[in-house]
Each structure stands twice: as structure tokens, then as C-alpha cells.
Amino acid sequence: MTTVFFHGLRGAVRLRAAVVLATPGFRADLSQDHVPEALVTEVAAQDVRGKQDPASLLGALAARELTTASPAGDDDPFSRGVFVSTRRGNQRSVRAFAGALAAGRRSPSTFSVAGYNIVAQSTARELAARGPSVVLAGQRATLDGALFLAALRLGSGAIRTGYVGHVTWLPDATGRSGEGLAVLAAVEHVDSAVSVSEQHVVALDPADLYAPRGTDGPGGAPAAEDFAAAHRVAPLLADSRTAGVR
């Protein structure tokens, strides 16, 4: 298991279980970035088509797979929190709403600035999580940033289980299809004095989580934040798959 320490915070967080879902093109990109395809669940194009935004559907699909692989260890839904980073959010939903406003079919008073948060809400619904549901949005949004938000709540005792995710949807030129990625992990608080293998310990400085790092991918290409999210949980996935073979 991977244990993450944040400088300045008491204790640490341990990643207990994780899943990585990706559409075919995104899965191929991950394999080129040295994330084995065997660790990534492929999502068919028809699975992210529906009334919901593709980003929200990806989050919900990841939640279902994680629940199947690792059911919640508690009976209190209010003790579970969801923290999701998304660089682009629910673009299709926001654009559709903006178009309705421009055409005069919707009142400006009904406009919501919470479009990004739909990803976390759809994920939380599938996880039966009724604790805090938070999205870290923007081009530099990362899984580690969302993990830090979870660490704060876990360390305070506000929740007992955190679900940390990273969701990206990159629409094609038509806006009717695209490529996407969803990473989701269940995390828990552990005492900083716990004995863990050095190869599974990661130390992070909160000040570095939101610093500029390079540039976004060209056009609709994946960015470093997307690959970093998959790499963060890859050791945990590899360990779980190996254990399952024994």
C-alpha cells in the first residue's frame, strides 16, 4: 500500500484501494507513459454517452468499480467524503446551459457556478457518500491536491474514509465524442508512527501542489496532471493484481 505524508500535517494517509478507467485512446496514451494497460480498465464510448456529462459519467463508473473491488468499511455514509480534481470539469453541461442563456431559454438567475462540482456529486452518489463533496478545478488541478484536501478532513476526524479522484474529459472537434480518464482511490488516516515499507512512502509539501508545472497538453491532448494521477495509484494497483494471482 502507498502511504502519503504531507509536511506540516499530523499523521498520514494510506491508499487502500484504487481503480483507473480510460477510453481506448487515453488508455493507449497511458501505456506509452509506462502505465501498464493491464492496470487500466477500458471504457467503451457508449458507456460515457447519456444525459449526464461524460466527466460525471466517468466518475460514476469509477465509483461503481471501486465499490465492487473494495466495499466501504463503515456503515455511516456521513463518514465518507469525496474529493475530485478535474482540469476541465463538465464542459458539455456548462456550454449547453450557456447556450440556453444566450438564446433566452433560461433565466440568468438560474445560472450555477457549481458546474465543476457535478463530477464529485455523481461520484459521491454512487459511493453512498454523504460527507463533504469537493472539486479542485482548473488546469493545474491534480490528484495530489485532492488528496491533500482529503488529508485535512481525515486528520480532523470529520470523516473516516476519503475517496480521492481525478477526472478528465477531452472532447473532440464535434463535441459529441472524445477521450477520458478517471482515477479513484479510497484513502484512510494512519498514525505517522506506523511502520511502513520505505518503497511505499511518499512525502509531499502542500506548497508544491499548486505551483505551475509545465504546460497543458496541445489542443485536446492529455496533460502531465492526468498521467501523474495514474502513476500515483499504479503501485497500489500492481500490488493488488499480484496479490489476486497468488
JOKA-V91436 format. One record per pair of residues at least 4 apart in sequence whose ideal C-beta (glycine too) atoms are under 8 Angstrom apart, sorted by the first residue. I is the first residue (numbers start at 1). J is the second residue. D is the distance in Angstrom with one decimal. If there is no record, write none. Layout:
i=(I | I)
j=(J | J)
d=(D | D)
This chain:
i=(1 | 1 | 1 | 1 | 1 | 1 | 1 | 2 | 2 | 2 | 2 | 2 | 2 | 2 | 2 | 2 | 3 | 3 | 3 | 3 | 3 | 3 | 3 | 3 | 3 | 3 | 4 | 4 | 4 | 4 | 4 | 4 | 4 | 4 | 4 | 4 | 4 | 5 | 5 | 5 | 5 | 5 | 5 | 5 | 6 | 6 | 6 | 6 | 6 | 6 | 6 | 6 | 7 | 7 | 7 | 7 | 8 | 9 | 9 | 9 | 9 | 10 | 10 | 11 | 11 | 11 | 11 | 11 | 11 | 12 | 12 | 12 | 12 | 12 | 12 | 13 | 13 | 13 | 13 | 13 | 13 | 13 | 13 | 13 | 14 | 14 | 14 | 14 | 15 | 15 | 15 | 15 | 15 | 16 | 16 | 16 | 16 | 16 | 17 | 17 | 17 | 17 | 17 | 17 | 17 | 18 | 18 | 18 | 18 | 18 | 18 | 18 | 18 | 18 | 19 | 19 | 19 | 19 | 19 | 19 | 19 | 19 | 19 | 19 | 20 | 20 | 20 | 20 | 20 | 20 | 20 | 20 | 20 | 20 | 20 | 20 | 21 | 21 | 21 | 21 | 21 | 21 | 21 | 21 | 21 | 21 | 21 | 22 | 22 | 22 | 22 | 22 | 22 | 22 | 22 | 22 | 22 | 22 | 23 | 23 | 23 | 23 | 23 | 23 | 23 | 23 | 23 | 23 | 24 | 24 | 24 | 24 | 25 | 25 | 26 | 26 | 26 | 26 | 26 | 26 | 26 | 27 | 27 | 27 | 27 | 28 | 28 | 29 | 29 | 29 | 30 | 30 | 30 | 30 | 30 | 30 | 31 | 31 | 31 | 31 | 33 | 33 | 33 | 35 | 35 | 35 | 35 | 35 | 35 | 36 | 36 | 36 | 38 | 39 | 39 | 39 | 39 | 40 | 41 | 43 | 43 | 43 | 43 | 43 | 43 | 45 | 45 | 47 | 47 | 48 | 48 | 48 | 48 | 48 | 48 | 49 | 49 | 50 | 52 | 52 | 52 | 52 | 53 | 53 | 53 | 53 | 53 | 53 | 53 | 53 | 54 | 54 | 54 | 54 | 54 | 54 | 55 | 55 | 55 | 55 | 55 | 55 | 55 | 55 | 55 | 55 | 55 | 55 | 56 | 56 | 56 | 56 | 56 | 56 | 56 | 56 | 57 | 57 | 58 | 58 | 58 | 58 | 58 | 58 | 59 | 59 | 59 | 59 | 59 | 59 | 59 | 59 | 59 | 59 | 59 | 60 | 60 | 60 | 60 | 60 | 61 | 61 | 62 | 62 | 62 | 62 | 62 | 62 | 62 | 63 | 63 | 63 | 63 | 63 | 63 | 63 | 63 | 64 | 64 | 65 | 65 | 66 | 66 | 66 | 66 | 66 | 66 | 67 | 67 | 67 | 67 | 69 | 70 | 72 | 72 | 72 | 72 | 72 | 73 | 74 | 74 | 74 | 74 | 76 | 76 | 77 | 77 | 77 | 77 | 78 | 78 | 79 | 79 | 79 | 79 | 80 | 80 | 80 | 80 | 80 | 80 | 80 | 80 | 80 | 80 | 80 | 81 | 81 | 81 | 81 | 81 | 81 | 81 | 81 | 81 | 81 | 81 | 81 | 82 | 82 | 82 | 82 | 82 | 82 | 82 | 82 | 82 | 82 | 82 | 82 | 83 | 83 | 83 | 83 | 83 | 83 | 83 | 83 | 83 | 83 | 83 | 83 | 83 | 84 | 84 | 84 | 84 | 84 | 84 | 84 | 84 | 84 | 84 | 84 | 85 | 85 | 85 | 85 | 85 | 85 | 85 | 85 | 85 | 85 | 85 | 85 | 85 | 86 | 86 | 86 | 86 | 86 | 86 | 86 | 86 | 86 | 87 | 87 | 87 | 87 | 87 | 87 | 87 | 87 | 87 | 87 | 88 | 88 | 88 | 89 | 89 | 89 | 89 | 89 | 89 | 89 | 90 | 90 | 90 | 90 | 90 | 91 | 91 | 91 | 92 | 92 | 92 | 92 | 93 | 93 | 93 | 94 | 94 | 95 | 95 | 96 | 97 | 97 | 97 | 97 | 97 | 98 | 99 | 100 | 100 | 101 | 101 | 101 | 101 | 106 | 106 | 114 | 116 | 116 | 117 | 117 | 117 | 117 | 118 | 119 | 119 | 119 | 120 | 120 | 120 | 120 | 121 | 121 | 122 | 123 | 123 | 123 | 123 | 123 | 123 | 123 | 124 | 124 | 124 | 124 | 127 | 129 | 129 | 131 | 131 | 131 | 132 | 132 | 132 | 134 | 134 | 136 | 136 | 136 | 136 | 136 | 137 | 139 | 139 | 140 | 140 | 140 | 140 | 141 | 141 | 141 | 141 | 142 | 142 | 142 | 142 | 142 | 142 | 143 | 143 | 143 | 143 | 143 | 143 | 143 | 143 | 143 | 143 | 144 | 144 | 144 | 144 | 144 | 145 | 145 | 145 | 146 | 146 | 146 | 146 | 147 | 147 | 147 | 147 | 148 | 148 | 148 | 148 | 149 | 150 | 150 | 150 | 150 | 150 | 150 | 151 | 151 | 151 | 151 | 152 | 153 | 153 | 153 | 154 | 154 | 154 | 154 | 154 | 154 | 154 | 155 | 160 | 160 | 161 | 161 | 161 | 162 | 162 | 162 | 163 | 163 | 163 | 163 | 164 | 164 | 164 | 165 | 165 | 165 | 165 | 166 | 166 | 166 | 166 | 166 | 166 | 167 | 167 | 167 | 167 | 168 | 168 | 168 | 168 | 168 | 168 | 169 | 169 | 169 | 170 | 170 | 170 | 170 | 170 | 170 | 171 | 171 | 171 | 171 | 171 | 172 | 172 | 172 | 172 | 172 | 178 | 179 | 179 | 181 | 181 | 181 | 181 | 183 | 183 | 183 | 183 | 185 | 185 | 185 | 190 | 196 | 196 | 197 | 200 | 204 | 204 | 205 | 207 | 213 | 213 | 214 | 215 | 216 | 217 | 217 | 217 | 217 | 222 | 222 | 223 | 224 | 225 | 226 | 227 | 228 | 229 | 230 | 233 | 234 | 235 | 236 | 237 | 238 | 239 | 240 | 241 | 242)
j=(14 | 15 | 16 | 196 | 200 | 236 | 239 | 14 | 15 | 200 | 201 | 202 | 232 | 233 | 235 | 236 | 12 | 13 | 14 | 15 | 190 | 194 | 196 | 200 | 201 | 202 | 12 | 13 | 14 | 15 | 144 | 147 | 151 | 201 | 202 | 203 | 204 | 9 | 12 | 192 | 201 | 202 | 203 | 204 | 12 | 13 | 148 | 151 | 203 | 204 | 205 | 206 | 203 | 204 | 205 | 206 | 206 | 151 | 152 | 155 | 206 | 155 | 192 | 154 | 155 | 189 | 190 | 191 | 192 | 151 | 189 | 190 | 191 | 192 | 194 | 147 | 150 | 151 | 154 | 162 | 187 | 188 | 189 | 190 | 187 | 188 | 189 | 190 | 185 | 186 | 187 | 233 | 236 | 70 | 185 | 186 | 187 | 188 | 66 | 69 | 70 | 185 | 186 | 236 | 240 | 66 | 183 | 184 | 185 | 186 | 233 | 236 | 237 | 240 | 41 | 62 | 65 | 66 | 69 | 182 | 183 | 184 | 185 | 237 | 30 | 35 | 39 | 40 | 41 | 181 | 182 | 183 | 230 | 233 | 234 | 237 | 40 | 41 | 42 | 43 | 58 | 61 | 62 | 65 | 181 | 182 | 183 | 26 | 27 | 30 | 40 | 41 | 42 | 43 | 179 | 180 | 181 | 182 | 27 | 42 | 43 | 44 | 45 | 48 | 178 | 179 | 180 | 181 | 28 | 42 | 45 | 179 | 29 | 179 | 30 | 170 | 179 | 180 | 181 | 222 | 226 | 31 | 37 | 40 | 42 | 32 | 37 | 33 | 222 | 227 | 35 | 37 | 40 | 181 | 227 | 230 | 35 | 36 | 37 | 40 | 227 | 230 | 231 | 39 | 40 | 227 | 230 | 231 | 234 | 40 | 234 | 238 | 241 | 234 | 237 | 238 | 241 | 230 | 65 | 47 | 48 | 58 | 61 | 180 | 182 | 49 | 177 | 57 | 61 | 54 | 57 | 58 | 61 | 169 | 180 | 54 | 57 | 57 | 56 | 57 | 60 | 122 | 57 | 90 | 91 | 92 | 93 | 118 | 119 | 169 | 58 | 92 | 169 | 171 | 178 | 180 | 59 | 86 | 88 | 89 | 90 | 91 | 118 | 119 | 167 | 168 | 169 | 180 | 60 | 90 | 93 | 118 | 119 | 121 | 122 | 123 | 61 | 122 | 62 | 167 | 169 | 180 | 181 | 182 | 63 | 84 | 119 | 120 | 122 | 123 | 126 | 165 | 167 | 182 | 184 | 64 | 122 | 123 | 125 | 126 | 65 | 182 | 66 | 123 | 165 | 167 | 182 | 183 | 184 | 67 | 122 | 123 | 124 | 126 | 127 | 163 | 184 | 68 | 126 | 69 | 184 | 70 | 127 | 163 | 184 | 185 | 186 | 71 | 72 | 126 | 127 | 240 | 186 | 80 | 127 | 128 | 161 | 186 | 161 | 79 | 80 | 160 | 161 | 80 | 160 | 128 | 129 | 130 | 131 | 130 | 131 | 131 | 159 | 160 | 161 | 124 | 127 | 128 | 129 | 130 | 131 | 159 | 160 | 161 | 162 | 163 | 129 | 131 | 132 | 133 | 134 | 150 | 153 | 158 | 159 | 161 | 162 | 163 | 120 | 123 | 124 | 127 | 129 | 131 | 132 | 133 | 134 | 162 | 163 | 165 | 120 | 132 | 134 | 136 | 146 | 147 | 149 | 150 | 153 | 162 | 163 | 164 | 165 | 119 | 120 | 123 | 134 | 135 | 136 | 146 | 164 | 165 | 166 | 167 | 135 | 136 | 137 | 141 | 142 | 143 | 145 | 146 | 165 | 166 | 167 | 225 | 229 | 116 | 119 | 135 | 136 | 137 | 141 | 166 | 167 | 168 | 137 | 138 | 139 | 140 | 141 | 168 | 216 | 223 | 225 | 226 | 168 | 169 | 170 | 94 | 115 | 116 | 118 | 119 | 135 | 137 | 94 | 115 | 116 | 118 | 119 | 95 | 169 | 171 | 96 | 169 | 171 | 175 | 97 | 115 | 118 | 98 | 115 | 99 | 175 | 100 | 101 | 106 | 111 | 112 | 115 | 102 | 103 | 105 | 106 | 105 | 106 | 108 | 111 | 110 | 111 | 118 | 135 | 137 | 121 | 133 | 134 | 135 | 122 | 123 | 135 | 167 | 124 | 133 | 134 | 135 | 125 | 133 | 126 | 127 | 129 | 133 | 163 | 165 | 167 | 184 | 129 | 130 | 133 | 163 | 163 | 133 | 163 | 153 | 158 | 159 | 153 | 158 | 159 | 146 | 149 | 141 | 142 | 145 | 146 | 149 | 141 | 216 | 223 | 210 | 212 | 213 | 225 | 145 | 146 | 166 | 225 | 146 | 166 | 209 | 225 | 228 | 229 | 147 | 164 | 165 | 166 | 183 | 225 | 228 | 229 | 232 | 233 | 148 | 204 | 209 | 228 | 232 | 149 | 209 | 210 | 150 | 164 | 165 | 166 | 151 | 164 | 187 | 232 | 152 | 204 | 206 | 209 | 153 | 154 | 159 | 162 | 163 | 164 | 187 | 155 | 162 | 187 | 189 | 156 | 158 | 159 | 162 | 158 | 159 | 160 | 162 | 187 | 188 | 189 | 189 | 188 | 189 | 186 | 187 | 188 | 186 | 187 | 188 | 184 | 185 | 186 | 187 | 184 | 185 | 187 | 182 | 183 | 184 | 185 | 181 | 182 | 183 | 225 | 226 | 229 | 180 | 181 | 182 | 183 | 180 | 181 | 222 | 223 | 225 | 226 | 178 | 179 | 180 | 178 | 179 | 180 | 220 | 221 | 222 | 175 | 176 | 177 | 178 | 220 | 176 | 177 | 178 | 179 | 220 | 220 | 220 | 222 | 222 | 226 | 229 | 230 | 229 | 230 | 232 | 233 | 232 | 233 | 236 | 194 | 200 | 201 | 201 | 235 | 208 | 209 | 209 | 211 | 224 | 225 | 224 | 223 | 223 | 221 | 222 | 223 | 226 | 226 | 227 | 227 | 228 | 229 | 230 | 231 | 232 | 233 | 234 | 237 | 238 | 239 | 240 | 241 | 242 | 243 | 244 | 245 | 246)
d=(5.5 | 6.1 | 6.7 | 7.8 | 6.1 | 6.2 | 7.1 | 7.1 | 4.6 | 5.1 | 7.9 | 6.4 | 7.6 | 7.6 | 5.7 | 5.3 | 5.2 | 7.2 | 4.8 | 7.7 | 6.5 | 7.5 | 4.9 | 6.0 | 5.3 | 7.2 | 6.1 | 5.2 | 7.7 | 7.3 | 7.9 | 6.3 | 7.5 | 7.9 | 4.8 | 7.8 | 6.2 | 7.6 | 4.5 | 6.8 | 6.9 | 7.2 | 4.8 | 7.1 | 7.7 | 8.0 | 5.9 | 5.5 | 8.0 | 5.4 | 7.6 | 5.6 | 6.9 | 7.2 | 4.8 | 6.8 | 6.5 | 5.9 | 7.4 | 5.8 | 7.8 | 6.0 | 6.6 | 7.9 | 5.5 | 5.5 | 6.3 | 5.9 | 5.1 | 7.9 | 7.5 | 5.3 | 7.9 | 5.5 | 7.5 | 6.6 | 6.6 | 4.9 | 6.0 | 7.2 | 4.8 | 6.9 | 6.0 | 7.0 | 6.5 | 5.5 | 7.9 | 4.9 | 4.9 | 7.4 | 5.4 | 6.5 | 5.1 | 6.5 | 7.6 | 4.7 | 6.5 | 5.7 | 6.3 | 5.9 | 3.4 | 6.8 | 4.8 | 7.3 | 7.1 | 7.3 | 7.1 | 6.7 | 3.8 | 7.3 | 3.8 | 5.0 | 5.8 | 8.0 | 6.5 | 5.5 | 4.7 | 4.9 | 6.4 | 7.9 | 7.5 | 5.5 | 7.8 | 7.7 | 7.6 | 7.4 | 6.2 | 4.8 | 6.7 | 7.5 | 7.5 | 5.2 | 5.3 | 6.4 | 7.8 | 6.7 | 7.2 | 4.9 | 7.8 | 5.1 | 6.3 | 5.8 | 5.1 | 6.7 | 7.2 | 4.5 | 7.9 | 4.0 | 4.2 | 6.1 | 5.2 | 7.5 | 6.6 | 6.4 | 7.8 | 7.0 | 4.8 | 7.5 | 6.8 | 7.4 | 5.3 | 7.9 | 6.7 | 7.1 | 7.7 | 4.8 | 5.2 | 7.7 | 6.5 | 6.1 | 8.0 | 7.9 | 6.6 | 4.4 | 6.5 | 7.8 | 4.5 | 6.2 | 4.9 | 6.6 | 7.9 | 6.6 | 6.1 | 5.0 | 5.4 | 6.7 | 7.9 | 6.5 | 5.5 | 7.9 | 4.2 | 7.5 | 5.7 | 7.6 | 6.9 | 5.5 | 6.4 | 6.8 | 4.7 | 7.7 | 4.8 | 7.7 | 7.8 | 6.2 | 6.5 | 7.4 | 4.8 | 6.4 | 5.5 | 7.7 | 7.7 | 7.6 | 7.0 | 5.9 | 4.4 | 6.4 | 6.9 | 7.4 | 6.3 | 5.0 | 6.3 | 7.0 | 6.3 | 7.2 | 7.9 | 6.9 | 6.3 | 7.2 | 6.4 | 4.4 | 4.7 | 6.0 | 7.7 | 7.7 | 6.2 | 7.7 | 7.9 | 6.1 | 4.5 | 5.0 | 7.5 | 6.5 | 7.0 | 3.9 | 7.4 | 5.0 | 4.3 | 6.4 | 8.0 | 7.5 | 6.2 | 6.7 | 4.5 | 7.8 | 6.6 | 5.8 | 6.7 | 6.3 | 7.2 | 6.5 | 5.2 | 7.5 | 7.7 | 5.1 | 5.2 | 7.5 | 4.2 | 7.0 | 6.4 | 6.0 | 7.8 | 5.1 | 5.5 | 7.7 | 4.0 | 8.0 | 6.2 | 7.4 | 6.4 | 5.4 | 6.5 | 5.0 | 7.3 | 4.0 | 6.4 | 6.5 | 4.9 | 7.4 | 5.3 | 3.9 | 7.8 | 6.4 | 5.0 | 5.8 | 7.4 | 6.6 | 4.7 | 6.2 | 7.2 | 4.8 | 6.5 | 6.6 | 6.1 | 7.1 | 6.5 | 7.7 | 4.0 | 7.3 | 4.0 | 6.2 | 7.9 | 4.8 | 7.9 | 3.5 | 4.8 | 7.4 | 6.4 | 6.5 | 5.5 | 6.2 | 7.9 | 6.1 | 7.6 | 7.5 | 5.2 | 7.7 | 6.4 | 6.1 | 7.2 | 7.0 | 6.4 | 7.9 | 5.8 | 6.4 | 7.3 | 7.2 | 6.4 | 7.9 | 6.7 | 5.4 | 7.2 | 5.6 | 6.2 | 7.7 | 7.6 | 5.0 | 6.0 | 4.2 | 7.5 | 5.0 | 5.5 | 6.2 | 5.4 | 4.2 | 6.4 | 8.0 | 6.4 | 7.4 | 3.7 | 7.1 | 5.1 | 6.2 | 7.4 | 4.8 | 7.7 | 6.7 | 6.5 | 3.8 | 4.4 | 7.2 | 7.5 | 6.5 | 5.3 | 7.3 | 4.2 | 7.5 | 5.2 | 7.0 | 5.1 | 5.4 | 4.3 | 6.5 | 5.1 | 7.5 | 7.4 | 4.8 | 7.1 | 7.8 | 4.7 | 7.4 | 7.4 | 7.7 | 5.1 | 7.2 | 4.3 | 7.3 | 4.6 | 4.5 | 7.9 | 6.2 | 7.1 | 5.2 | 7.3 | 5.2 | 4.5 | 6.1 | 7.4 | 5.2 | 7.2 | 6.0 | 7.6 | 4.3 | 7.0 | 6.0 | 7.4 | 4.4 | 7.6 | 3.9 | 5.5 | 5.7 | 5.6 | 4.3 | 7.2 | 4.8 | 7.7 | 7.5 | 7.5 | 6.2 | 5.2 | 6.1 | 7.6 | 5.7 | 6.0 | 7.2 | 4.8 | 6.6 | 7.5 | 6.6 | 5.3 | 7.7 | 5.2 | 5.7 | 7.6 | 6.5 | 6.1 | 7.6 | 6.3 | 6.3 | 7.3 | 7.0 | 5.8 | 3.8 | 7.8 | 6.7 | 7.4 | 5.5 | 5.9 | 5.1 | 6.7 | 4.8 | 6.4 | 6.0 | 7.0 | 6.5 | 6.2 | 8.0 | 6.9 | 6.7 | 6.4 | 6.1 | 6.5 | 6.2 | 4.3 | 6.3 | 7.7 | 6.6 | 6.6 | 6.8 | 7.1 | 7.9 | 7.6 | 6.4 | 6.3 | 4.4 | 4.2 | 7.7 | 5.1 | 6.1 | 6.6 | 5.7 | 7.6 | 7.3 | 4.7 | 4.0 | 6.1 | 7.1 | 7.7 | 4.6 | 6.2 | 6.4 | 5.9 | 5.2 | 6.0 | 4.5 | 6.1 | 4.7 | 6.4 | 5.8 | 6.9 | 6.3 | 7.9 | 7.9 | 6.9 | 6.2 | 8.0 | 7.1 | 4.4 | 7.4 | 4.5 | 7.7 | 5.7 | 7.1 | 6.2 | 7.6 | 7.2 | 4.7 | 6.1 | 7.2 | 7.0 | 7.8 | 5.8 | 4.7 | 7.7 | 5.0 | 5.1 | 6.5 | 5.6 | 5.5 | 7.4 | 6.2 | 6.6 | 7.0 | 6.9 | 6.1 | 7.6 | 7.7 | 6.6 | 7.2 | 7.0 | 6.6 | 4.8 | 6.3 | 6.9 | 6.1 | 6.5 | 7.3 | 4.1 | 6.0 | 7.7 | 6.8 | 3.9 | 5.4 | 7.9 | 6.6 | 6.0 | 5.5 | 7.4 | 6.7 | 7.0 | 4.6 | 6.3 | 6.6 | 5.0 | 6.7 | 6.8 | 6.3 | 4.9 | 6.9 | 7.9 | 6.8 | 7.4 | 5.6 | 5.8 | 7.0 | 5.9 | 8.0 | 3.5 | 7.9 | 5.1 | 5.8 | 5.9 | 7.7 | 8.0 | 7.6 | 6.5 | 4.6 | 5.0 | 6.6 | 7.7 | 6.0 | 7.6 | 5.4 | 7.1 | 6.9 | 3.9 | 6.0 | 7.2 | 7.8 | 6.2 | 7.5 | 6.0 | 7.4 | 4.6 | 7.3 | 6.3 | 7.3 | 5.8 | 7.5 | 7.3 | 5.2 | 5.5 | 6.6 | 6.0 | 4.2 | 7.3 | 7.4 | 7.5 | 4.5 | 7.3 | 7.2 | 3.7 | 7.5 | 7.1 | 4.9 | 7.7 | 6.2 | 4.9 | 6.9 | 7.9 | 8.0 | 5.1 | 5.9 | 7.7 | 4.3 | 5.1 | 5.0 | 6.8 | 4.3 | 7.4 | 7.0 | 5.0 | 8.0 | 7.3 | 4.0 | 6.8 | 7.3 | 5.0 | 4.9 | 7.9 | 7.0 | 7.2 | 7.6 | 7.9 | 7.2 | 5.5 | 7.4 | 7.2 | 4.4 | 5.8 | 7.5 | 5.9 | 7.9 | 5.3 | 7.2 | 4.9 | 5.9 | 5.6 | 7.3 | 6.8 | 6.9 | 6.9 | 7.7 | 7.3 | 6.2 | 7.8 | 5.6 | 8.0 | 4.8 | 3.2 | 5.1 | 4.5 | 7.9 | 4.3 | 6.5 | 7.8 | 5.9 | 6.6 | 7.2 | 6.2 | 6.4 | 7.4 | 6.2 | 5.8 | 6.1 | 6.3 | 6.4 | 6.3 | 6.3 | 6.2 | 6.3 | 6.8 | 7.1)
